[in-house]
Amino acid sequence: MRLPSLASLKWTPFFLVLLGLGAVGAAQGVASPTWLLVIPFVLLGLNLLAAIVMNAAFRAKPGLLVFHVALLGAVLLVGMGRLTYLKGWVELVKGDAFQGELTGVEKGLWHWGQLERVVFVNEGFVKEYGPNWWARRTRNSIRWMDEDGSWQQGEIGENATVTLHGYRIYTSSNHGFAPVFVWHPADQSSPIQGAIHFPSYPRYREQTNTWTIPGTDIAVVAMLLLDEPAINLVLGGVFPTVPKHQLRVTVQGETRDLVPGDRFPFASGGVLHYVELSAWMGYRIFYDWTRFWLLATFLVATLSLSWHFWRKFSMVYIKL
């Protein structure tokens, strides 16, 4: 395709439609969202660059030229953002530390961040609920290691974030109960602590999950039996509140109902100690270095276009 042809405005609607189809495909999970979006942005960028080079009117009008250059910069930044972004999530029980390992992740092919340097600890949280379990504010206390290696402490939520090494960290709407266990092996080796993350509460009423004891093939199936809902449906309340409960544990065909402090000796050897009912919080971790540059290019584009039209209409007014 020759440069004059690529500069034609007839290609712009086609590339915009392609971008729209790519956005729909990415939302539906048809293919990699990176390429579905980056390719249309590259084509739009080439179309705009060719138009700037070939159209003499842009060069004759500084405001219009700056606007189109800023627009080109925005297109390129969006494309680069899709190639280098990261969106991940992780679940941490109170007292657990995040050290670079995500539960799930989406990221661009050229992501060059340093997630392994991000360290923070879940110090506990409170989620407020109104009537009918209407979700309100989340207050999550965390400690984190800053770039100097010093520990800091603060509070985050679904809209309040902390940024570590370019990664924004904030809470998600997912949280739930987490019974904490200590496994005492039959060979008297070091005990192993672990926790079962039950499904998000109160979104899911059925609270059951499985934990495989590390270093073994022993599967612990646990079900949380609540005497009453942990959050009052009429009055609301806060989560986590440790309710009256029993933990129904099934191991190797044997089932027992436990309360905190109980021990479950296995016929094959070893003892499972139910320590407490804790809670886990889901975190979202987001990386995109282009955000502030995009804001700057949009401001430049707005100001330059305003300047262009101000000059244009002021000249008309002078002539009148």
C-alpha positions in Angstrom: 0.0 0.0 0.0 1.5 3.3 -1.1 1.7 6.3 1.4 -0.9 8.5 -0.4 -3.4 5.6 -0.4 -2.7 4.8 3.3 -3.3 8.5 4.2 -6.8 8.4 2.7 -9.6 9.0 5.2 -11.6 6.1 3.5 -9.4 3.7 5.5 -10.2 5.3 8.9 -13.8 4.0 9.3 -12.6 0.5 8.2 -9.8 0.5 10.8 -12.3 1.8 13.5 -14.7 -1.0 12.7 -11.8 -3.5 12.9 -11.0 -2.0 16.3 -14.6 -2.4 17.5 -14.7 -6.0 16.3 -11.4 -6.6 18.1 -12.8 -5.2 21.3 -15.9 -7.4 21.1 -13.7 -10.4 20.3 -11.5 -9.7 23.3 -14.5 -9.3 25.6 -15.8 -12.7 24.4 -12.4 -14.4 24.8 -12.3 -15.3 21.1 -8.5 -14.9 20.9 -5.7 -13.0 22.6 -7.0 -9.5 23.5 -3.5 -8.2 22.9 -3.4 -8.8 19.2 -7.1 -8.2 18.7 -6.6 -4.7 19.9 -3.0 -3.9 19.0 -3.3 -4.7 15.3 -6.2 -2.2 14.7 -4.3 0.4 16.7 -1.2 0.0 14.6 -3.2 0.4 11.4 -4.9 3.5 12.8 -1.5 4.9 13.8 -0.1 4.3 10.3 -3.2 5.8 8.7 -2.9 8.9 10.9 0.9 9.2 10.4 0.5 9.0 6.6 -2.2 11.7 6.8 0.0 14.0 8.8 2.9 13.5 6.3 0.8 13.9 3.2 -1.7 16.6 4.2 -0.1 20.0 3.7 -3.0 21.6 5.6 -1.8 20.1 8.8 1.6 21.6 8.5 0.2 25.0 7.6 -1.9 25.1 10.8 0.2 24.6 13.9 -2.8 23.9 16.2 -4.2 21.3 13.9 -0.7 19.7 13.5 -0.1 19.4 17.2 -3.6 17.9 17.7 -3.0 15.2 15.1 0.5 14.5 16.5 -1.0 14.2 20.0 -3.7 11.9 18.6 -1.0 9.7 17.0 0.8 9.6 20.2 -2.3 8.5 22.0 -2.9 5.7 19.5 0.7 4.5 19.8 0.5 4.6 23.6 -2.7 2.6 23.7 -1.1 0.0 21.5 2.0 -0.1 23.7 -0.2 -0.3 26.8 -1.9 -3.5 25.5 1.5 -5.0 24.8 3.0 -4.3 28.2 0.0 -4.3 30.7 -0.6 -6.8 33.5 -3.8 -7.6 35.3 -3.6 -10.2 38.0 -5.4 -11.4 41.1 -4.5 -13.3 44.2 -6.2 -14.4 47.4 -4.4 -14.0 50.8 -5.5 -15.1 54.2 -5.0 -12.7 57.1 -1.3 -12.7 57.9 -0.2 -14.1 54.6 2.4 -12.2 52.4 2.3 -11.7 48.7 5.7 -12.3 47.1 5.2 -12.2 43.3 3.0 -15.3 42.8 -0.4 -14.7 41.3 -3.5 -16.9 41.3 -4.4 -15.7 37.8 -3.0 -13.3 35.3 -3.6 -11.5 32.0 -0.7 -9.7 30.5 0.8 -8.3 27.3 3.5 -10.1 25.4 6.1 -7.4 26.2 5.3 -7.0 29.9 8.7 -6.1 31.5 7.6 -5.2 35.0 9.2 -6.5 38.2 6.4 -8.2 40.0 8.8 -10.3 42.0 9.8 -7.2 43.8 6.3 -6.5 45.1 5.9 -7.6 48.7 2.9 -6.9 50.9 1.1 -8.5 53.8 -2.7 -8.8 54.4 -3.1 -7.5 58.0 -6.9 -8.0 58.0 -9.9 -6.3 56.6 -13.5 -5.2 57.3 -16.2 -5.2 54.6 -19.4 -3.3 55.5 -22.8 -4.6 54.3 -26.1 -2.9 54.4 -29.6 -4.5 54.3 -30.1 -7.3 51.8 -26.3 -7.8 51.8 -25.7 -4.6 49.9 -21.9 -4.2 49.7 -20.5 -1.0 51.1 -17.0 0.1 52.0 -13.9 -2.2 52.2 -11.1 -1.3 54.6 -8.1 -3.5 54.3 -5.0 -2.9 56.4 -1.7 -3.9 54.7 2.0 -3.6 55.2 4.3 -3.3 52.3 8.0 -3.1 51.5 8.9 0.1 49.7 11.7 0.6 47.2 14.2 1.4 49.9 13.4 -1.9 51.7 11.6 -0.2 54.5 8.2 -1.5 55.7 5.2 0.9 55.5 1.6 0.4 56.6 -1.7 1.8 55.3 -5.3 1.1 54.3 -6.6 0.2 50.9 -10.0 -0.8 49.4 -11.8 -1.2 46.1 -11.1 2.4 45.2 -8.1 3.2 47.4 -4.9 1.8 46.1 -1.2 1.6 46.9 1.4 1.5 44.0 4.5 -0.6 44.4 7.2 -0.7 41.7 4.6 0.5 39.1 1.9 -2.0 40.2 -1.4 -0.7 41.6 -2.8 -2.9 44.3 -6.4 -2.8 45.5 -9.0 -5.1 47.0 -11.6 -6.9 44.9 -15.2 -7.8 45.8 -14.2 -11.4 46.5 -13.5 -12.5 50.0 -14.5 -15.5 52.1 -13.8 -17.8 55.1 -10.6 -19.7 55.4 -10.2 -22.4 58.1 -6.6 -22.7 59.1 -5.1 -26.1 59.8 -1.8 -27.5 61.1 -0.8 -30.9 59.8 1.4 -33.0 62.2 3.0 -35.8 60.1 3.2 -39.3 61.5 7.0 -39.3 61.2 7.3 -36.4 63.7 8.7 -34.1 61.0 8.0 -30.4 61.0 4.3 -29.4 61.1 2.8 -27.9 58.0 0.3 -25.0 58.2 -2.3 -24.4 55.5 -5.7 -22.9 54.9 -8.7 -23.8 52.7 -10.2 -20.9 50.8 -13.9 -21.3 50.7 -16.0 -19.7 47.9 -16.6 -16.0 48.2 -19.1 -15.1 50.9 -21.9 -14.1 51.0 -22.0 -14.5 47.2 -22.0 -18.3 47.5 -24.0 -20.0 50.2 -22.5 -23.4 49.8 -19.1 -23.3 51.6 -17.0 -26.3 50.7 -13.6 -26.9 49.2 -10.7 -29.3 49.2 -7.1 -29.0 50.4 -4.4 -31.5 49.6 -1.9 -31.6 52.4 1.5 -30.5 51.0 4.0 -33.4 50.4 1.2 -36.0 50.5 -1.7 -37.2 48.4 -4.1 -36.8 51.3 -7.2 -34.7 50.3 -9.0 -32.9 53.0 -12.6 -32.1 52.0 -14.2 -29.4 54.3 -17.7 -28.0 54.5 -18.5 -25.0 56.7 -21.8 -25.5 58.7 -23.1 -22.1 60.0 -25.6 -22.0 62.8 -26.9 -18.8 61.2 -25.8 -16.5 58.4 -22.6 -14.6 59.2 -24.2 -11.4 57.9 -27.8 -10.5 58.9 -29.9 -10.3 55.8 -32.2 -7.5 57.2 -29.8 -5.4 59.2 -26.5 -6.0 57.4 -23.2 -6.2 59.2 -19.5 -6.6 58.7 -17.4 -9.3 57.3 -15.4 -11.2 58.6 -17.3 -11.9 61.8 -16.5 -15.4 63.1 -19.9 -17.1 63.4 -20.9 -20.1 65.5 -20.1 -23.0 63.3 -18.8 -26.5 62.8 -16.4 -27.7 60.2 -17.3 -31.0 58.6 -14.1 -32.6 57.5 -13.8 -35.8 55.4 -10.5 -37.6 55.0 -10.0 -41.0 53.5 -13.6 -41.9 53.9 -13.9 -40.8 57.5 -16.0 -37.7 58.5 -15.9 -35.6 61.6 -17.4 -32.3 62.7 -14.7 -30.0 64.2 -14.6 -26.8 66.1 -11.5 -24.6 66.5 -8.9 -26.5 68.6 -10.1 -30.0 67.7 -7.7 -32.6 66.4 -8.4 -35.2 63.8 -6.1 -38.3 64.0 -5.9 -40.2 60.8 -6.0 -44.0 60.7 -3.0 -44.0 58.4 -1.0 -41.8 60.8 -0.7 -38.1 61.4 -3.0 -35.6 63.0 -4.9 -32.7 61.5 -5.3 -29.8 63.9 -8.1 -27.3 63.2 -6.7 -24.0 64.5 -9.2 -21.2 63.7 -11.7 -19.9 61.1 -9.9 -17.0 59.4 -10.8 -15.1 56.2 -9.1 -14.4 52.9 -9.2 -11.3 50.7 -9.0 -11.1 47.0 -6.6 -8.5 45.5 -6.4 -7.1 42.1 -2.9 -6.1 40.8 -2.7 -3.8 37.7 0.3 -2.5 35.8 0.1 0.1 32.9 2.9 2.6 32.5 1.0 4.5 29.8 -1.8 5.9 32.0 -0.2 9.3 32.8 1.4 9.7 29.3 -2.1 9.1 27.8 -3.5 11.8 30.1 -0.8 14.2 29.0 -1.4 13.5 25.3 -5.2 14.0 25.7 -4.6 17.3 27.4 -2.2 18.4 24.6 -4.8 17.3 22.0 -7.6 19.2 23.7 -5.5 22.4 24.2 -4.1 22.4 20.6 -7.6 21.8 19.1 -9.0 24.6 21.2 -6.2 26.9 20.1 -6.8 26.0 16.5 -10.5 26.8 16.6 -9.9 29.9 18.7 -7.5 31.3 16.1 -9.9 30.3 13.3 -13.0 32.0 14.8 -11.0 35.0 16.0 -9.8 35.6 12.4 -13.4 35.4 11.2 -14.5 37.9 13.8 -11.7 40.3 12.9 -12.7 40.1 9.2 -16.3 40.9 10.1 
